[in-house]
Amino acid sequence: MRKKMLPSTKQKSRGARGYIPVSKTDNWATPQYLYDEYNAKYQLTCDAAASARNTKCPKFFTKKQDGLKQDWGTERVWCNPPYGRVLGKWMQKADDACRAGATVVMLVPSRTDTKWFHKIAMKRKKVFLKGRVKFGNGKSPAPFPSLVVVFTPRARRRGAAGTAATR
Ligand SMILES: C[S@@+](CC[C@H](N)C(=O)[O-])C[C@H]1O[C@@H](n2cnc3c(N)ncnc32)[C@H](O)[C@@H]1O
């Protein structure tokens, strides 16, 4: 019985220490309604993880350019990154970019047991999405819950709340 519940080798990511479900693609597009909701709130200007076909913003960074290596400046960034083991690097990049002036809205899987969640997301504004997101043009919901993490630069937080800094 116990053996049947373990993932097959095909489902495991290569070199991973534990069980991480692997998708064959990192191209799962954000549903437009979800992006529109956050674009209305934050007037997003740059998609940090995209291709020319799936970008949500006119300005974007591709895998080849590597959004992790680019300067996000003071852009208002949308980021639905690849969900593999590299996700922690994207969270760190968002945190660093925010400290340097960028506003970043990240759509990520709600993995509340990870280092990045405790070290980075816990200190930022979070919206735990109700239900499951249907990525791409898929009819089926994702097999995991999702979370939106919002990184707002200190100066903007102050501006929005008078003199007090808020998260
Ligand atoms: C989950 S999809 C998001 C697509 C779209 N931006 C959206 O929100 O609907 C992730 C995208 O990031 C791209 N990508 C993967 N690694 C990247 C990197 N290092 N820098 C920039 N884009 C990357 C993939 O090619 C893919 O198009």
The ligand as an SDF file (V2000), in Angstrom:
LIG
                    3D

 27 29  0  0  0  0  0  0  0  0999 V2000
    4.9020   30.4470  -15.9790 C   0  0  0  0  0  0  0  0  0  0  0  0
    5.3690   31.1940  -17.5040 S   0  0  0  0  0  0  0  0  0  0  0  0
    4.6690   32.8120  -17.3440 C   0  0  0  0  0  0  0  0  0  0  0  0
    4.2200   33.3550  -18.6670 C   0  0  0  0  0  0  0  0  0  0  0  0
    3.6410   34.7620  -18.6310 C   0  0  0  0  0  0  0  0  0  0  0  0
    4.6410   35.7260  -18.2640 N   0  0  0  0  0  0  0  0  0  0  0  0
    2.4430   34.8520  -17.7140 C   0  0  0  0  0  0  0  0  0  0  0  0
    2.5310   35.3920  -16.5920 O   0  0  0  0  0  0  0  0  0  0  0  0
    1.3860   34.3860  -18.1270 O   0  0  0  0  0  0  0  0  0  0  0  0
    7.1090   31.4620  -17.1810 C   0  0  0  0  0  0  0  0  0  0  0  0
    7.8660   32.0350  -18.3510 C   0  0  0  0  0  0  0  0  0  0  0  0
    9.1750   32.3760  -17.9130 O   0  0  0  0  0  0  0  0  0  0  0  0
   10.0980   32.0770  -18.9240 C   0  0  0  0  0  0  0  0  0  0  0  0
   11.4070   31.9160  -18.2800 N   0  0  0  0  0  0  0  0  0  0  0  0
   11.9940   30.7960  -17.8000 C   0  0  0  0  0  0  0  0  0  0  0  0
   13.1880   31.0930  -17.2530 N   0  0  0  0  0  0  0  0  0  0  0  0
   13.3500   32.4400  -17.3930 C   0  0  0  0  0  0  0  0  0  0  0  0
   14.3790   33.3420  -17.0410 C   0  0  0  0  0  0  0  0  0  0  0  0
   15.4900   32.9340  -16.4140 N   0  0  0  0  0  0  0  0  0  0  0  0
   14.1950   34.6580  -17.3410 N   0  0  0  0  0  0  0  0  0  0  0  0
   13.0850   35.0920  -17.9650 C   0  0  0  0  0  0  0  0  0  0  0  0
   12.0700   34.2720  -18.3340 N   0  0  0  0  0  0  0  0  0  0  0  0
   12.2100   32.9570  -18.0420 C   0  0  0  0  0  0  0  0  0  0  0  0
    9.5480   30.8210  -19.5740 C   0  0  0  0  0  0  0  0  0  0  0  0
   10.0560   30.6630  -20.8720 O   0  0  0  0  0  0  0  0  0  0  0  0
    8.0390   31.1110  -19.5510 C   0  0  0  0  0  0  0  0  0  0  0  0
    7.6720   31.7970  -20.7140 O   0  0  0  0  0  0  0  0  0  0  0  0
  1  2  1  0
  2  3  1  0
  2 10  1  0
  3  4  1  0
  4  5  1  0
  5  6  1  0
  5  7  1  0
  7  8  2  0
  7  9  1  0
 10 11  1  0
 11 12  1  0
 11 26  1  0
 12 13  1  0
 13 14  1  0
 13 24  1  0
 14 15  1  0
 14 23  1  0
 15 16  2  0
 16 17  1  0
 17 18  1  0
 17 23  2  0
 18 19  1  0
 18 20  2  0
 20 21  1  0
 21 22  2  0
 22 23  1  0
 24 25  1  0
 24 26  1  0
 26 27  1  0
M  CHG  2   2   1   9  -1
M  END
$$$$
